[in-house]
Amino acid sequence: MEKIKQILTLQGIEFDEGDILSAASAIGMDVDNLNDAEAQEVAIQVAQAKKSTALTTANGKSKNGNGKLGKNSPRRKSTPPLQGAIAHASQVSNQEIQSLEDVLNVGIDAYTTDKADQLLSTIRNAPKDVVSKFVSIAMEEEADVESFRAIGNELVAGIFGANSKDAAE
């Protein structure tokens, strides 16, 4: 037993006498009557048992050596399949695009309605503006009544395509 203890201590393997007795009985040897080769054999068995125990158990939990949880571990977080994640991202993206399109359509509709109202107002007010500008220009010229009539006749002809004599008849 002492020979086995020395070998294990030199190799830096932690052990107790139960480990030695268990390894020796597994290979059919008596720990009290061993030669050097047999003691070495028992020490190898103890070392292998310790290494396999250290890899497979730590505080009673299974280890796979890399710190990651096993595929079927109850502590493992389930991750959605890639196809599901892609489908979800696509759906969210399509919803965002549709939302943006709806906002733009409302904005464009409001803008075009406003511009149409402005244009209609400009068209409605055009005759008033023409007459107002005509009066302003005529006042600047300080012309006589006949020149005003001539200008008026030209204006009527330009607007209606007829002269005032034809309109009077």
Beta strands, then each sheet from edge to edge (+ up, - down):
strand 1: 57-58
strand 2: 61-62
sheet 1: 1+ 2-
end
